[in-house]
Amino acid sequence: MSRIIFFIMLYLLYRAIKSWYLSNFSTDPEKVSGKKEGSREDSADLMIQDPYCKIYFPRREGVHLKADGRDLYFCSEKCKNGYLSTLK
Ligand SMILES: [Zn+2]
């Protein structure tokens, strides 16, 4: 009988360690790098301007580019590539 209790304790310990591990190490790179204001998920529907063609579009539909530590969004891959060519 005590052996069953031992296994139950072991299982609960395993569950506790697993949940602790997940809460500490399962942070995705988006959350770690995006702690600045305005980069929260509720701003995903925000209208932002394409820095290349100056058009406005919802951020979540944009093409993401990380340049100089800044997050840039473009309306299309074409604009992203166009912007990149201006940097060179
Ligand atoms: Zn564009």
PDB file of the backbone (N, CA, C, O) and the ligand in Angstrom, with CONECT records:
HET     ZN  A 101       1
ATOM      1  N   MET A   1       0.837  -1.217   0.000  1.00  0.00           N
ATOM      2  CA  MET A   1       0.000   0.000   0.000  1.00  0.00           C
ATOM      3  C   MET A   1       0.870   1.264   0.000  1.00  0.00           C
ATOM      4  O   MET A   1       0.566   2.222  -0.711  1.00  0.00           O
ATOM      5  N   SER A   2       1.919   1.270   0.772  1.00  0.00           N
ATOM      6  CA  SER A   2       2.781   2.451   0.851  1.00  0.00           C
ATOM      7  C   SER A   2       3.484   2.712  -0.480  1.00  0.00           C
ATOM      8  O   SER A   2       3.863   3.842  -0.788  1.00  0.00           O
ATOM      9  N   ARG A   3       3.649   1.649  -1.259  1.00  0.00           N
ATOM     10  CA  ARG A   3       4.294   1.797  -2.552  1.00  0.00           C
ATOM     11  C   ARG A   3       3.416   2.622  -3.502  1.00  0.00           C
ATOM     12  O   ARG A   3       3.916   3.432  -4.283  1.00  0.00           O
ATOM     13  N   ILE A   4       2.102   2.400  -3.420  1.00  0.00           N
ATOM     14  CA  ILE A   4       1.166   3.171  -4.249  1.00  0.00           C
ATOM     15  C   ILE A   4       1.238   4.659  -3.892  1.00  0.00           C
ATOM     16  O   ILE A   4       1.284   5.520  -4.770  1.00  0.00           O
ATOM     17  N   ILE A   5       1.246   4.938  -2.596  1.00  0.00           N
ATOM     18  CA  ILE A   5       1.348   6.328  -2.124  1.00  0.00           C
ATOM     19  C   ILE A   5       2.656   6.954  -2.627  1.00  0.00           C
ATOM     20  O   ILE A   5       2.684   8.112  -3.046  1.00  0.00           O
ATOM     21  N   PHE A   6       3.719   6.178  -2.576  1.00  0.00           N
ATOM     22  CA  PHE A   6       5.024   6.648  -3.051  1.00  0.00           C
ATOM     23  C   PHE A   6       4.941   7.057  -4.525  1.00  0.00           C
ATOM     24  O   PHE A   6       5.466   8.100  -4.914  1.00  0.00           O
ATOM     25  N   PHE A   7       4.284   6.237  -5.333  1.00  0.00           N
ATOM     26  CA  PHE A   7       4.178   6.551  -6.760  1.00  0.00           C
ATOM     27  C   PHE A   7       3.275   7.761  -7.014  1.00  0.00           C
ATOM     28  O   PHE A   7       3.516   8.552  -7.925  1.00  0.00           O
ATOM     29  N   ILE A   8       2.237   7.886  -6.193  1.00  0.00           N
ATOM     30  CA  ILE A   8       1.361   9.059  -6.320  1.00  0.00           C
ATOM     31  C   ILE A   8       2.150  10.332  -5.999  1.00  0.00           C
ATOM     32  O   ILE A   8       2.045  11.338  -6.700  1.00  0.00           O
ATOM     33  N   MET A   9       2.938  10.266  -4.926  1.00  0.00           N
ATOM     34  CA  MET A   9       3.775  11.410  -4.540  1.00  0.00           C
ATOM     35  C   MET A   9       4.772  11.755  -5.649  1.00  0.00           C
ATOM     36  O   MET A   9       5.009  12.921  -5.966  1.00  0.00           O
ATOM     37  N   LEU A  10       5.343  10.700  -6.223  1.00  0.00           N
ATOM     38  CA  LEU A  10       6.320  10.879  -7.290  1.00  0.00           C
ATOM     39  C   LEU A  10       5.662  11.548  -8.493  1.00  0.00           C
ATOM     40  O   LEU A  10       6.247  12.427  -9.126  1.00  0.00           O
ATOM     41  N   TYR A  11       4.444  11.122  -8.799  1.00  0.00           N
ATOM     42  CA  TYR A  11       3.710  11.675  -9.927  1.00  0.00           C
ATOM     43  C   TYR A  11       3.374  13.150  -9.691  1.00  0.00           C
ATOM     44  O   TYR A  11       3.515  13.982 -10.588  1.00  0.00           O
ATOM     45  N   LEU A  12       2.926  13.459  -8.466  1.00  0.00           N
ATOM     46  CA  LEU A  12       2.591  14.851  -8.128  1.00  0.00           C
ATOM     47  C   LEU A  12       3.836  15.739  -8.185  1.00  0.00           C
ATOM     48  O   LEU A  12       3.782  16.889  -8.621  1.00  0.00           O
ATOM     49  N   LEU A  13       4.945  15.179  -7.738  1.00  0.00           N
ATOM     50  CA  LEU A  13       6.212  15.921  -7.779  1.00  0.00           C
ATOM     51  C   LEU A  13       6.598  16.196  -9.233  1.00  0.00           C
ATOM     52  O   LEU A  13       7.017  17.298  -9.586  1.00  0.00           O
ATOM     53  N   TYR A  14       6.447  15.177 -10.054  1.00  0.00           N
ATOM     54  CA  TYR A  14       6.733  15.310 -11.481  1.00  0.00           C
ATOM     55  C   TYR A  14       5.860  16.393 -12.115  1.00  0.00           C
ATOM     56  O   TYR A  14       6.341  17.205 -12.905  1.00  0.00           O
ATOM     57  N   ARG A  15       4.571  16.397 -11.762  1.00  0.00           N
ATOM     58  CA  ARG A  15       3.635  17.402 -12.292  1.00  0.00           C
ATOM     59  C   ARG A  15       4.049  18.815 -11.856  1.00  0.00           C
ATOM     60  O   ARG A  15       4.021  19.763 -12.640  1.00  0.00           O
ATOM     61  N   ALA A  16       4.434  18.919 -10.573  1.00  0.00           N
ATOM     62  CA  ALA A  16       4.823  20.216 -10.025  1.00  0.00           C
ATOM     63  C   ALA A  16       6.070  20.755 -10.711  1.00  0.00           C
ATOM     64  O   ALA A  16       6.144  21.933 -11.062  1.00  0.00           O
ATOM     65  N   ILE A  17       7.049  19.873 -10.894  1.00  0.00           N
ATOM     66  CA  ILE A  17       8.302  20.277 -11.550  1.00  0.00           C
ATOM     67  C   ILE A  17       8.031  20.661 -13.001  1.00  0.00           C
ATOM     68  O   ILE A  17       8.579  21.639 -13.508  1.00  0.00           O
ATOM     69  N   LYS A  18       7.178  19.879 -13.665  1.00  0.00           N
ATOM     70  CA  LYS A  18       6.864  20.140 -15.066  1.00  0.00           C
ATOM     71  C   LYS A  18       6.185  21.504 -15.247  1.00  0.00           C
ATOM     72  O   LYS A  18       6.546  22.268 -16.142  1.00  0.00           O
ATOM     73  N   SER A  19       5.205  21.799 -14.398  1.00  0.00           N
ATOM     74  CA  SER A  19       4.496  23.076 -14.524  1.00  0.00           C
ATOM     75  C   SER A  19       5.410  24.246 -14.165  1.00  0.00           C
ATOM     76  O   SER A  19       5.316  25.325 -14.750  1.00  0.00           O
ATOM     77  N   TRP A  20       6.298  24.014 -13.191  1.00  0.00           N
ATOM     78  CA  TRP A  20       7.260  25.058 -12.817  1.00  0.00           C
ATOM     79  C   TRP A  20       8.211  25.307 -13.980  1.00  0.00           C
ATOM     80  O   TRP A  20       8.520  26.451 -14.313  1.00  0.00           O
ATOM     81  N   TYR A  21       8.667  24.226 -14.587  1.00  0.00           N
ATOM     82  CA  TYR A  21       9.597  24.324 -15.700  1.00  0.00           C
ATOM     83  C   TYR A  21       8.957  25.061 -16.877  1.00  0.00           C
ATOM     84  O   TYR A  21       9.573  25.942 -17.479  1.00  0.00           O
ATOM     85  N   LEU A  22       7.720  24.691 -17.197  1.00  0.00           N
ATOM     86  CA  LEU A  22       7.023  25.306 -18.324  1.00  0.00           C
ATOM     87  C   LEU A  22       6.791  26.794 -18.102  1.00  0.00           C
ATOM     88  O   LEU A  22       6.915  27.587 -19.035  1.00  0.00           O
ATOM     89  N   SER A  23       6.452  27.182 -16.861  1.00  0.00           N
ATOM     90  CA  SER A  23       6.180  28.591 -16.591  1.00  0.00           C
ATOM     91  C   SER A  23       7.456  29.430 -16.605  1.00  0.00           C
ATOM     92  O   SER A  23       7.400  30.646 -16.786  1.00  0.00           O
ATOM     93  N   ASN A  24       8.606  28.782 -16.413  1.00  0.00           N
ATOM     94  CA  ASN A  24       9.861  29.520 -16.371  1.00  0.00           C
ATOM     95  C   ASN A  24      10.619  29.528 -17.688  1.00  0.00           C
ATOM     96  O   ASN A  24      11.322  30.490 -17.997  1.00  0.00           O
ATOM     97  N   PHE A  25      10.479  28.459 -18.465  1.00  0.00           N
ATOM     98  CA  PHE A  25      11.321  28.330 -19.647  1.00  0.00           C
ATOM     99  C   PHE A  25      10.562  28.260 -20.965  1.00  0.00           C
ATOM    100  O   PHE A  25      11.173  28.081 -22.018  1.00  0.00           O
ATOM    101  N   SER A  26       9.242  28.396 -20.923  1.00  0.00           N
ATOM    102  CA  SER A  26       8.481  28.289 -22.166  1.00  0.00           C
ATOM    103  C   SER A  26       8.167  29.657 -22.781  1.00  0.00           C
ATOM    104  O   SER A  26       7.268  29.777 -23.614  1.00  0.00           O
ATOM    105  N   THR A  27       8.906  30.676 -22.370  1.00  0.00           N
ATOM    106  CA  THR A  27       8.681  32.007 -22.946  1.00  0.00           C
ATOM    107  C   THR A  27       9.194  32.023 -24.378  1.00  0.00           C
ATOM    108  O   THR A  27      10.358  31.712 -24.628  1.00  0.00           O
ATOM    109  N   ASP A  28       8.343  32.378 -25.299  1.00  0.00           N
ATOM    110  CA  ASP A  28       8.764  32.421 -26.694  1.00  0.00           C
ATOM    111  C   ASP A  28       9.542  33.706 -26.962  1.00  0.00           C
ATOM    112  O   ASP A  28       9.342  34.703 -26.268  1.00  0.00           O
ATOM    113  N   PRO A  29      10.423  33.695 -27.952  1.00  0.00           N
ATOM    114  CA  PRO A  29      11.288  34.860 -28.226  1.00  0.00           C
ATOM    115  C   PRO A  29      10.517  36.154 -28.482  1.00  0.00           C
ATOM    116  O   PRO A  29      11.032  37.244 -28.233  1.00  0.00           O
ATOM    117  N   GLU A  30       9.278  36.036 -28.982  1.00  0.00           N
ATOM    118  CA  GLU A  30       8.442  37.218 -29.241  1.00  0.00           C
ATOM    119  C   GLU A  30       8.180  37.974 -27.937  1.00  0.00           C
ATOM    120  O   GLU A  30       8.271  39.201 -27.898  1.00  0.00           O
ATOM    121  N   LYS A  31       7.851  37.234 -26.865  1.00  0.00           N
ATOM    122  CA  LYS A  31       7.536  37.870 -25.585  1.00  0.00           C
ATOM    123  C   LYS A  31       8.784  38.435 -24.917  1.00  0.00           C
ATOM    124  O   LYS A  31       8.739  39.494 -24.291  1.00  0.00           O
ATOM    125  N   VAL A  32       9.892  37.724 -25.055  1.00  0.00           N
ATOM    126  CA  VAL A  32      11.129  38.157 -24.407  1.00  0.00           C
ATOM    127  C   VAL A  32      11.641  39.450 -25.033  1.00  0.00           C
ATOM    128  O   VAL A  32      12.041  40.372 -24.323  1.00  0.00           O
ATOM    129  N   SER A  33      11.628  39.515 -26.355  1.00  0.00           N
ATOM    130  CA  SER A  33      12.182  40.681 -27.045  1.00  0.00           C
ATOM    131  C   SER A  33      11.165  41.820 -27.154  1.00  0.00           C
ATOM    132  O   SER A  33      11.537  42.962 -27.424  1.00  0.00           O
ATOM    133  N   GLY A  34       9.874  41.508 -26.942  1.00  0.00           N
ATOM    134  CA  GLY A  34       8.844  42.521 -27.169  1.00  0.00           C
ATOM    135  C   GLY A  34       8.254  43.105 -25.916  1.00  0.00           C
ATOM    136  O   GLY A  34       7.036  43.266 -25.827  1.00  0.00           O
ATOM    137  N   LYS A  35       9.085  43.431 -24.939  1.00  0.00           N
ATOM    138  CA  LYS A  35       8.560  43.967 -23.685  1.00  0.00           C
ATOM    139  C   LYS A  35       8.374  45.478 -23.717  1.00  0.00           C
ATOM    140  O   LYS A  35       7.860  46.060 -22.762  1.00  0.00           O
ATOM    141  N   LYS A  36       8.787  46.112 -24.799  1.00  0.00           N
ATOM    142  CA  LYS A  36       8.604  47.549 -24.925  1.00  0.00           C
ATOM    143  C   LYS A  36       7.124  47.889 -25.142  1.00  0.00           C
ATOM    144  O   LYS A  36       6.343  47.045 -25.581  1.00  0.00           O
ATOM    145  N   GLU A  37       6.762  49.097 -24.839  1.00  0.00           N
ATOM    146  CA  GLU A  37       5.371  49.513 -25.002  1.00  0.00           C
ATOM    147  C   GLU A  37       4.950  49.473 -26.474  1.00  0.00           C
ATOM    148  O   GLU A  37       5.749  49.730 -27.374  1.00  0.00           O
ATOM    149  N   GLY A  38       3.685  49.148 -26.688  1.00  0.00           N
ATOM    150  CA  GLY A  38       3.173  49.126 -28.041  1.00  0.00           C
ATOM    151  C   GLY A  38       3.442  47.829 -28.776  1.00  0.00           C
ATOM    152  O   GLY A  38       3.023  47.674 -29.923  1.00  0.00           O
ATOM    153  N   SER A  39       4.127  46.901 -28.145  1.00  0.00           N
ATOM    154  CA  SER A  39       4.402  45.647 -28.828  1.00  0.00           C
ATOM    155  C   SER A  39       3.599  44.499 -28.215  1.00  0.00           C
ATOM    156  O   SER A  39       3.911  43.327 -28.426  1.00  0.00           O
ATOM    157  N   ARG A  40       2.563  44.852 -27.457  1.00  0.00           N
ATOM    158  CA  ARG A  40       1.708  43.818 -26.882  1.00  0.00           C
ATOM    159  C   ARG A  40       0.764  43.279 -27.946  1.00  0.00           C
ATOM    160  O   ARG A  40       0.584  43.877 -29.006  1.00  0.00           O
ATOM    161  N   GLU A  41       0.166  42.132 -27.636  1.00  0.00           N
ATOM    162  CA  GLU A  41      -0.684  41.464 -28.614  1.00  0.00           C
ATOM    163  C   GLU A  41      -1.938  42.277 -28.945  1.00  0.00           C
ATOM    164  O   GLU A  41      -2.480  42.157 -30.043  1.00  0.00           O
ATOM    165  N   ASP A  42      -2.403  43.105 -27.996  1.00  0.00           N
ATOM    166  CA  ASP A  42      -3.615  43.865 -28.270  1.00  0.00           C
ATOM    167  C   ASP A  42      -3.390  44.980 -29.294  1.00  0.00           C
ATOM    168  O   ASP A  42      -4.341  45.625 -29.735  1.00  0.00           O
ATOM    169  N   SER A  43      -2.138  45.199 -29.665  1.00  0.00           N
ATOM    170  CA  SER A  43      -1.851  46.210 -30.684  1.00  0.00           C
ATOM    171  C   SER A  43      -1.674  45.563 -32.056  1.00  0.00           C
ATOM    172  O   SER A  43      -1.241  46.218 -33.004  1.00  0.00           O
ATOM    173  N   ALA A  44      -2.012  44.271 -32.161  1.00  0.00           N
ATOM    174  CA  ALA A  44      -1.823  43.550 -33.420  1.00  0.00           C
ATOM    175  C   ALA A  44      -2.736  44.079 -34.520  1.00  0.00           C
ATOM    176  O   ALA A  44      -2.405  43.983 -35.701  1.00  0.00           O
ATOM    177  N   ASP A  45      -3.886  44.637 -34.137  1.00  0.00           N
ATOM    178  CA  ASP A  45      -4.816  45.166 -35.128  1.00  0.00           C
ATOM    179  C   ASP A  45      -4.568  46.635 -35.437  1.00  0.00           C
ATOM    180  O   ASP A  45      -5.291  47.246 -36.224  1.00  0.00           O
ATOM    181  N   LEU A  46      -3.553  47.185 -34.820  1.00  0.00           N
ATOM    182  CA  LEU A  46      -3.230  48.588 -35.009  1.00  0.00           C
ATOM    183  C   LEU A  46      -2.858  48.875 -36.466  1.00  0.00           C
ATOM    184  O   LEU A  46      -2.172  48.093 -37.124  1.00  0.00           O
ATOM    185  N   MET A  47      -3.336  50.021 -36.939  1.00  0.00           N
ATOM    186  CA  MET A  47      -2.948  50.429 -38.286  1.00  0.00           C
ATOM    187  C   MET A  47      -1.568  51.066 -38.213  1.00  0.00           C
ATOM    188  O   MET A  47      -1.342  51.997 -37.440  1.00  0.00           O
ATOM    189  N   ILE A  48      -0.662  50.563 -39.014  1.00  0.00           N
ATOM    190  CA  ILE A  48       0.688  51.126 -39.035  1.00  0.00           C
ATOM    191  C   ILE A  48       1.081  51.475 -40.460  1.00  0.00           C
ATOM    192  O   ILE A  48       0.470  51.019 -41.427  1.00  0.00           O
ATOM    193  N   GLN A  49       2.102  52.284 -40.561  1.00  0.00           N
ATOM    194  CA  GLN A  49       2.505  52.761 -41.882  1.00  0.00           C
ATOM    195  C   GLN A  49       3.685  51.970 -42.423  1.00  0.00           C
ATOM    196  O   GLN A  49       4.658  51.705 -41.717  1.00  0.00           O
ATOM    197  N   ASP A  50       3.575  51.609 -43.665  1.00  0.00           N
ATOM    198  CA  ASP A  50       4.681  50.977 -44.376  1.00  0.00           C
ATOM    199  C   ASP A  50       5.772  52.030 -44.560  1.00  0.00           C
ATOM    200  O   ASP A  50       5.527  53.048 -45.207  1.00  0.00           O
ATOM    201  N   PRO A  51       6.975  51.815 -44.007  1.00  0.00           N
ATOM    202  CA  PRO A  51       8.022  52.846 -44.122  1.00  0.00           C
ATOM    203  C   PRO A  51       8.540  53.025 -45.547  1.00  0.00           C
ATOM    204  O   PRO A  51       9.252  53.984 -45.846  1.00  0.00           O
ATOM    205  N   TYR A  52       8.174  52.096 -46.413  1.00  0.00           N
ATOM    206  CA  TYR A  52       8.674  52.177 -47.789  1.00  0.00           C
ATOM    207  C   TYR A  52       7.677  52.858 -48.720  1.00  0.00           C
ATOM    208  O   TYR A  52       8.033  53.825 -49.394  1.00  0.00           O
ATOM    209  N   CYS A  53       6.412  52.366 -48.774  1.00  0.00           N
ATOM    210  CA  CYS A  53       5.432  52.931 -49.701  1.00  0.00           C
ATOM    211  C   CYS A  53       4.450  53.871 -49.010  1.00  0.00           C
ATOM    212  O   CYS A  53       3.583  54.455 -49.658  1.00  0.00           O
ATOM    213  N   LYS A  54       4.591  54.018 -47.664  1.00  0.00           N
ATOM    214  CA  LYS A  54       3.796  54.958 -46.856  1.00  0.00           C
ATOM    215  C   LYS A  54       2.301  54.616 -46.779  1.00  0.00           C
ATOM    216  O   LYS A  54       1.484  55.460 -46.412  1.00  0.00           O
ATOM    217  N   ILE A  55       1.964  53.410 -47.118  1.00  0.00           N
ATOM    218  CA  ILE A  55       0.564  52.972 -47.048  1.00  0.00           C
ATOM    219  C   ILE A  55       0.257  52.496 -45.626  1.00  0.00           C
ATOM    220  O   ILE A  55       1.152  52.025 -44.925  1.00  0.00           O
ATOM    221  N   TYR A  56      -1.004  52.614 -45.199  1.00  0.00           N
ATOM    222  CA  TYR A  56      -1.403  52.150 -43.876  1.00  0.00           C
ATOM    223  C   TYR A  56      -2.105  50.794 -43.982  1.00  0.00           C
ATOM    224  O   TYR A  56      -2.910  50.567 -44.886  1.00  0.00           O
ATOM    225  N   PHE A  57      -1.787  49.902 -43.048  1.00  0.00           N
ATOM    226  CA  PHE A  57      -2.380  48.566 -43.058  1.00  0.00           C
ATOM    227  C   PHE A  57      -2.338  47.999 -41.640  1.00  0.00           C
ATOM    228  O   PHE A  57      -1.554  48.466 -40.814  1.00  0.00           O
ATOM    229  N   PRO A  58      -3.188  46.979 -41.343  1.00  0.00           N
ATOM    230  CA  PRO A  58      -3.151  46.362 -40.014  1.00  0.00           C
ATOM    231  C   PRO A  58      -1.815  45.658 -39.785  1.00  0.00           C
ATOM    232  O   PRO A  58      -1.329  44.938 -40.657  1.00  0.00           O
ATOM    233  N   ARG A  59      -1.232  45.867 -38.619  1.00  0.00           N
ATOM    234  CA  ARG A  59       0.106  45.362 -38.363  1.00  0.00           C
ATOM    235  C   ARG A  59       0.234  43.849 -38.535  1.00  0.00           C
ATOM    236  O   ARG A  59       1.240  43.354 -39.043  1.00  0.00           O
ATOM    237  N   ARG A  60      -0.809  43.114 -38.100  1.00  0.00           N
ATOM    238  CA  ARG A  60      -0.697  41.653 -38.139  1.00  0.00           C
ATOM    239  C   ARG A  60      -0.674  41.103 -39.565  1.00  0.00           C
ATOM    240  O   ARG A  60      -0.276  39.959 -39.787  1.00  0.00           O
ATOM    241  N   GLU A  61      -1.107  41.929 -40.540  1.00  0.00           N
ATOM    242  CA  GLU A  61      -1.078  41.481 -41.933  1.00  0.00           C
ATOM    243  C   GLU A  61       0.218  41.873 -42.621  1.00  0.00           C
ATOM    244  O   GLU A  61       0.449  41.537 -43.782  1.00  0.00           O
ATOM    245  N   GLY A  62       1.051  42.581 -41.894  1.00  0.00           N
ATOM    246  CA  GLY A  62       2.293  43.067 -42.485  1.00  0.00           C
ATOM    247  C   GLY A  62       3.384  42.019 -42.545  1.00  0.00           C
ATOM    248  O   GLY A  62       3.305  40.966 -41.913  1.00  0.00           O
ATOM    249  N   VAL A  63       4.398  42.336 -43.319  1.00  0.00           N
ATOM    250  CA  VAL A  63       5.599  41.505 -43.411  1.00  0.00           C
ATOM    251  C   VAL A  63       6.602  42.073 -42.417  1.00  0.00           C
ATOM    252  O   VAL A  63       6.999  43.235 -42.506  1.00  0.00           O
ATOM    253  N   HIS A  64       7.000  41.235 -41.475  1.00  0.00           N
ATOM    254  CA  HIS A  64       7.868  41.707 -40.398  1.00  0.00           C
ATOM    255  C   HIS A  64       9.334  41.717 -40.807  1.00  0.00           C
ATOM    256  O   HIS A  64       9.817  40.835 -41.518  1.00  0.00           O
ATOM    257  N   LEU A  65      10.020  42.745 -40.334  1.00  0.00           N
ATOM    258  CA  LEU A  65      11.471  42.822 -40.548  1.00  0.00           C
ATOM    259  C   LEU A  65      12.109  43.415 -39.300  1.00  0.00           C
ATOM    260  O   LEU A  65      11.644  44.424 -38.769  1.00  0.00           O
ATOM    261  N   LYS A  66      13.181  42.775 -38.838  1.00  0.00           N
ATOM    262  CA  LYS A  66      13.906  43.311 -37.700  1.00  0.00           C
ATOM    263  C   LYS A  66      15.171  43.970 -38.228  1.00  0.00           C
ATOM    264  O   LYS A  66      16.059  43.302 -38.758  1.00  0.00           O
ATOM    265  N   ALA A  67      15.243  45.291 -38.078  1.00  0.00           N
ATOM    266  CA  ALA A  67      16.406  46.018 -38.566  1.00  0.00           C
ATOM    267  C   ALA A  67      16.870  46.998 -37.514  1.00  0.00           C
ATOM    268  O   ALA A  67      16.062  47.762 -36.985  1.00  0.00           O
ATOM    269  N   ASP A  68      18.158  46.995 -37.197  1.00  0.00           N
ATOM    270  CA  ASP A  68      18.751  47.872 -36.184  1.00  0.00           C
ATOM    271  C   ASP A  68      18.043  47.742 -34.838  1.00  0.00           C
ATOM    272  O   ASP A  68      17.922  48.724 -34.105  1.00  0.00           O
ATOM    273  N   GLY A  69      17.576  46.544 -34.511  1.00  0.00           N
ATOM    274  CA  GLY A  69      16.889  46.312 -33.250  1.00  0.00           C
ATOM    275  C   GLY A  69      15.469  46.838 -33.227  1.00  0.00           C
ATOM    276  O   GLY A  69      14.808  46.778 -32.190  1.00  0.00           O
ATOM    277  N   ARG A  70      14.982  47.357 -34.353  1.00  0.00           N
ATOM    278  CA  ARG A  70      13.610  47.864 -34.431  1.00  0.00           C
ATOM    279  C   ARG A  70      12.747  46.885 -35.203  1.00  0.00           C
ATOM    280  O   ARG A  70      13.231  46.171 -36.082  1.00  0.00           O
ATOM    281  N   ASP A  71      11.453  46.857 -34.864  1.00  0.00           N
ATOM    282  CA  ASP A  71      10.517  46.019 -35.584  1.00  0.00           C
ATOM    283  C   ASP A  71       9.840  46.845 -36.668  1.00  0.00           C
ATOM    284  O   ASP A  71       9.143  47.819 -36.383  1.00  0.00           O
ATOM    285  N   LEU A  72      10.054  46.447 -37.897  1.00  0.00           N
ATOM    286  CA  LEU A  72       9.436  47.145 -39.020  1.00  0.00           C
ATOM    287  C   LEU A  72       8.433  46.224 -39.692  1.00  0.00           C
ATOM    288  O   LEU A  72       8.627  45.010 -39.749  1.00  0.00           O
ATOM    289  N   TYR A  73       7.350  46.818 -40.206  1.00  0.00           N
ATOM    290  CA  TYR A  73       6.333  46.031 -40.889  1.00  0.00           C
ATOM    291  C   TYR A  73       6.045  46.659 -42.248  1.00  0.00           C
ATOM    292  O   TYR A  73       5.908  47.875 -42.386  1.00  0.00           O
ATOM    293  N   PHE A  74       5.961  45.794 -43.227  1.00  0.00           N
ATOM    294  CA  PHE A  74       5.703  46.244 -44.595  1.00  0.00           C
ATOM    295  C   PHE A  74       4.431  45.600 -45.118  1.00  0.00           C
ATOM    296  O   PHE A  74       4.040  44.523 -44.667  1.00  0.00           O
ATOM    297  N   CYS A  75       3.778  46.273 -46.086  1.00  0.00           N
ATOM    298  CA  CYS A  75       2.520  45.761 -46.623  1.00  0.00           C
ATOM    299  C   CYS A  75       2.749  44.539 -47.488  1.00  0.00           C
ATOM    300  O   CYS A  75       1.823  43.757 -47.703  1.00  0.00           O
ATOM    301  N   SER A  76       3.957  44.357 -47.987  1.00  0.00           N
ATOM    302  CA  SER A  76       4.249  43.205 -48.842  1.00  0.00           C
ATOM    303  C   SER A  76       5.750  42.907 -48.814  1.00  0.00           C
ATOM    304  O   SER A  76       6.559  43.721 -48.370  1.00  0.00           O
ATOM    305  N   GLU A  77       6.091  41.714 -49.304  1.00  0.00           N
ATOM    306  CA  GLU A  77       7.503  41.324 -49.419  1.00  0.00           C
ATOM    307  C   GLU A  77       8.251  42.272 -50.358  1.00  0.00           C
ATOM    308  O   GLU A  77       9.436  42.552 -50.173  1.00  0.00           O
ATOM    309  N   LYS A  78       7.530  42.755 -51.365  1.00  0.00           N
ATOM    310  CA  LYS A  78       8.117  43.664 -52.347  1.00  0.00           C
ATOM    311  C   LYS A  78       8.624  44.938 -51.668  1.00  0.00           C
ATOM    312  O   LYS A  78       9.729  45.409 -51.938  1.00  0.00           O
ATOM    313  N   CYS A  79       7.772  45.489 -50.767  1.00  0.00           N
ATOM    314  CA  CYS A  79       8.163  46.703 -50.058  1.00  0.00           C
ATOM    315  C   CYS A  79       9.312  46.435 -49.100  1.00  0.00           C
ATOM    316  O   CYS A  79      10.202  47.269 -48.937  1.00  0.00           O
ATOM    317  N   LYS A  80       9.289  45.263 -48.465  1.00  0.00           N
ATOM    318  CA  LYS A  80      10.363  44.900 -47.548  1.00  0.00           C
ATOM    319  C   LYS A  80      11.689  44.848 -48.300  1.00  0.00           C
ATOM    320  O   LYS A  80      12.695  45.392 -47.845  1.00  0.00           O
ATOM    321  N   ASN A  81      11.677  44.195 -49.443  1.00  0.00           N
ATOM    322  CA  ASN A  81      12.897  44.091 -50.248  1.00  0.00           C
ATOM    323  C   ASN A  81      13.322  45.452 -50.781  1.00  0.00           C
ATOM    324  O   ASN A  81      14.513  45.752 -50.874  1.00  0.00           O
ATOM    325  N   GLY A  82      12.324  46.280 -51.134  1.00  0.00           N
ATOM    326  CA  GLY A  82      12.620  47.623 -51.614  1.00  0.00           C
ATOM    327  C   GLY A  82      13.276  48.463 -50.524  1.00  0.00           C
ATOM    328  O   GLY A  82      14.226  49.206 -50.767  1.00  0.00           O
ATOM    329  N   TYR A  83      12.731  48.317 -49.305  1.00  0.00           N
ATOM    330  CA  TYR A  83      13.298  49.068 -48.181  1.00  0.00           C
ATOM    331  C   TYR A  83      14.717  48.601 -47.895  1.00  0.00           C
ATOM    332  O   TYR A  83      15.611  49.408 -47.643  1.00  0.00           O
ATOM    333  N   LEU A  84      14.913  47.276 -47.937  1.00  0.00           N
ATOM    334  CA  LEU A  84      16.250  46.709 -47.678  1.00  0.00           C
ATOM    335  C   LEU A  84      17.269  47.206 -48.694  1.00  0.00           C
ATOM    336  O   LEU A  84      18.435  47.421 -48.362  1.00  0.00           O
ATOM    337  N   SER A  85      16.821  47.387 -49.934  1.00  0.00           N
ATOM    338  CA  SER A  85      17.754  47.840 -50.969  1.00  0.00           C
ATOM    339  C   SER A  85      18.148  49.300 -50.760  1.00  0.00           C
ATOM    340  O   SER A  85      19.208  49.727 -51.217  1.00  0.00           O
ATOM    341  N   THR A  86      17.289  50.081 -50.063  1.00  0.00           N
ATOM    342  CA  THR A  86      17.633  51.478 -49.793  1.00  0.00           C
ATOM    343  C   THR A  86      18.660  51.574 -48.661  1.00  0.00           C
ATOM    344  O   THR A  86      19.349  52.586 -48.530  1.00  0.00           O
ATOM    345  N   LEU A  87      18.763  50.509 -47.836  1.00  0.00           N
ATOM    346  CA  LEU A  87      19.701  50.534 -46.717  1.00  0.00           C
ATOM    347  C   LEU A  87      21.134  50.326 -47.189  1.00  0.00           C
ATOM    348  O   LEU A  87      22.090  50.748 -46.537  1.00  0.00           O
ATOM    349  N   LYS A  88      21.261  49.668 -48.335  1.00  0.00           N
ATOM    350  CA  LYS A  88      22.600  49.322 -48.817  1.00  0.00           C
ATOM    351  C   LYS A  88      23.296  50.522 -49.471  1.00  0.00           C
ATOM    352  O   LYS A  88      24.432  50.401 -49.930  1.00  0.00           O
TER     353      LYS A  88
HETATM  354 ZN    ZN A 101       4.179  48.820 -49.091  1.00  0.00          ZN2+
END
